Amino acid sequence: MGVFKGATVLITGGTGSFGKKFIEIVLKEHDPSKIIVYSRDEFKQFEMQKKFSSHGDKLRYFIGDVRDKDRLHRAMTGVDLVVHAAALKQVPAMEYNPAEAIKTNILGAMNIIDIAIDRGIKKVVALSTDKACNPINLYGATKLCSDKLFVAGNSYAGASDTKFAVVRYGNVFGSRGSVVPFFMEKARTGELPITDLKMTRFWITLEQGVRFVIKALERLHGGEIFVPKIPSMKVVDLAEAIAPGCKKTEVGIRPGEKLHEVMISEDDGRSTVELDDCFVIQPAFHWWDENNLIKGRKVTEGFSYRSDTNRKWLTVDQMREMVKEL
């Protein structure tokens, strides 16, 4: 049962794709005392109440925004663990509405950190993105700020026992806003628009992402950025998996979009250690040393973790099977 045994867990953005899968797995395989869903959309909460009606005694629903510090303070009363999944993440929308991205992704992160310390929360894991590494769009920049805030939160906590860590991974296969449903819709027209035929991305399933976050909660010491070892894929291969033989039209990279994604830069590589299932970017704290990670080994000089130089790749057939499961 591990870290969840008898614990009260709060998840921000809990009605999203990640939140629903997280709650499903934790209720099925662990034994929490209570899970609190904290989100802004009352209709999505209503839909979740119907889906998880058989677990009604273990689920609570709070309508609230991470921007609202007073509401968060009330929601986090008696909470042991927090998973911070709330974010504004649509790249084009954030380029057009930068102040809104800052309010939610940065100021919201600060609220989570302050109240977690005040309320004596034991562990907090914040979800990040590959776009936070060497960001070129506002969404990535706000998530980089958020990552830095959560890492530094361990020093800010002072004598408090509250521990913060970050999980950073790539595109989630089939999640809301994913290219998969977009390609599936466009396939009906007989033509798929692709920004660049050379484009690559990291790829992870929703369940893999949830299980990695759960594992991070169990083993964090405070200050780590956990990066899973996941495969890359070529966008043209994904298009072929979804719509074999369909015409592919190159339309050009959009503003704020990268040709290849990076999850660990060469500069971060100097403070990165490798475990069997992931890499860990270690915090630059005076109290941190390699003894905080069991079996961690330093990566090689000049190491970076990029989608185009990754050693693991998904084939067209593998992606086709994944699409069938959606």
Secondary structure in CASP SS format (residue, H / E / C, confidence):
PFRMAT SS
TARGET T0000
AUTHOR 0000-0000-0000
METHOD secondary structure of the structure
MODEL  1
M C 1.00
G H 1.00
V H 1.00
F H 1.00
K C 1.00
G C 1.00
A C 1.00
T E 1.00
V E 1.00
L E 1.00
I E 1.00
T E 1.00
G C 1.00
G C 1.00
T C 1.00
G C 1.00
S H 1.00
F H 1.00
G H 1.00
K H 1.00
K H 1.00
F H 1.00
I H 1.00
E H 1.00
I H 1.00
V H 1.00
L H 1.00
K H 1.00
E H 1.00
H C 1.00
D C 1.00
P C 1.00
S C 1.00
K E 1.00
I E 1.00
I E 1.00
V E 1.00
Y E 1.00
S E 1.00
R C 1.00
D C 1.00
E H 1.00
F H 1.00
K H 1.00
Q H 1.00
F H 1.00
E H 1.00
M H 1.00
Q H 1.00
K H 1.00
K H 1.00
F C 1.00
S H 1.00
S H 1.00
H H 1.00
G C 1.00
D C 1.00
K C 1.00
L E 1.00
R E 1.00
Y E 1.00
F E 1.00
I E 1.00
G C 1.00
D C 1.00
V C 1.00
R C 1.00
D C 1.00
K H 1.00
D H 1.00
R H 1.00
L H 1.00
H H 1.00
R H 1.00
A H 1.00
M C 1.00
T C 1.00
G C 1.00
V C 1.00
D C 1.00
L E 1.00
V E 1.00
V E 1.00
H E 1.00
A C 1.00
A C 1.00
A C 1.00
L C 1.00
K C 1.00
Q C 1.00
V H 1.00
P H 1.00
A H 1.00
M H 1.00
E H 1.00
Y H 1.00
N C 1.00
P H 1.00
A H 1.00
E H 1.00
A H 1.00
I H 1.00
K H 1.00
T H 1.00
N H 1.00
I H 1.00
L H 1.00
G H 1.00
A H 1.00
M H 1.00
N H 1.00
I H 1.00
I H 1.00
D H 1.00
I H 1.00
A H 1.00
I H 1.00
D H 1.00
R H 1.00
G C 1.00
I C 1.00
K C 1.00
K E 1.00
V E 1.00
V E 1.00
A E 1.00
L E 1.00
S C 1.00
T C 1.00
D H 1.00
K H 1.00
A H 1.00
C C 1.00
N C 1.00
P C 1.00
I C 1.00
N C 1.00
L H 1.00
Y H 1.00
G H 1.00
A H 1.00
T H 1.00
K H 1.00
L H 1.00
C H 1.00
S H 1.00
D H 1.00
K H 1.00
L H 1.00
F H 1.00
V H 1.00
A H 1.00
G H 1.00
N H 1.00
S H 1.00
Y H 1.00
A C 1.00
G C 1.00
A C 1.00
S C 1.00
D C 1.00
T C 1.00
K E 1.00
F E 1.00
A E 1.00
V E 1.00
V E 1.00
R C 1.00
Y C 1.00
G C 1.00
N E 1.00
V E 1.00
F C 1.00
G C 1.00
S C 1.00
R C 1.00
G C 1.00
S C 1.00
V H 1.00
V H 1.00
P H 1.00
F H 1.00
F H 1.00
M H 1.00
E H 1.00
K H 1.00
A H 1.00
R H 1.00
T H 1.00
G C 1.00
E E 1.00
L E 1.00
P E 1.00
I E 1.00
T C 1.00
D C 1.00
L C 1.00
K C 1.00
M C 1.00
T E 1.00
R E 1.00
F E 1.00
W E 1.00
I E 1.00
T C 1.00
L H 1.00
E H 1.00
Q H 1.00
G H 1.00
V H 1.00
R H 1.00
F H 1.00
V H 1.00
I H 1.00
K H 1.00
A H 1.00
L H 1.00
E H 1.00
R H 1.00
L C 1.00
H C 1.00
G C 1.00
G C 1.00
E C 1.00
I E 1.00
F E 1.00
V E 1.00
P E 1.00
K C 1.00
I C 1.00
P C 1.00
S E 1.00
M E 1.00
K E 1.00
V H 1.00
V H 1.00
D H 1.00
L H 1.00
A H 1.00
E H 1.00
A H 1.00
I H 1.00
A C 1.00
P C 1.00
G C 1.00
C C 1.00
K E 1.00
K E 1.00
T E 1.00
E E 1.00
V C 1.00
G C 1.00
I C 1.00
R C 1.00
P C 1.00
G C 1.00
E C 1.00
K C 1.00
L C 1.00
H C 1.00
E C 1.00
V E 1.00
M E 1.00
I E 1.00
S C 1.00
E H 1.00
D H 1.00
D H 1.00
G H 1.00
R C 1.00
S C 1.00
T E 1.00
V E 1.00
E E 1.00
L C 1.00
D C 1.00
D C 1.00
C E 1.00
F E 1.00
V E 1.00
I E 1.00
Q C 1.00
P C 1.00
A C 1.00
F C 1.00
H C 1.00
W C 1.00
W C 1.00
D C 1.00
E H 1.00
N H 1.00
N H 1.00
L C 1.00
I C 1.00
K C 1.00
G C 1.00
R E 1.00
K E 1.00
V C 1.00
T C 1.00
E C 1.00
G C 1.00
F C 1.00
S C 1.00
Y E 1.00
R E 1.00
S C 1.00
D C 1.00
T C 1.00
N C 1.00
R C 1.00
K C 1.00
W E 1.00
L C 1.00
T C 1.00
V H 1.00
D H 1.00
Q H 1.00
M H 1.00
R H 1.00
E H 1.00
M H 1.00
V H 1.00
K H 1.00
E H 1.00
L C 1.00
END
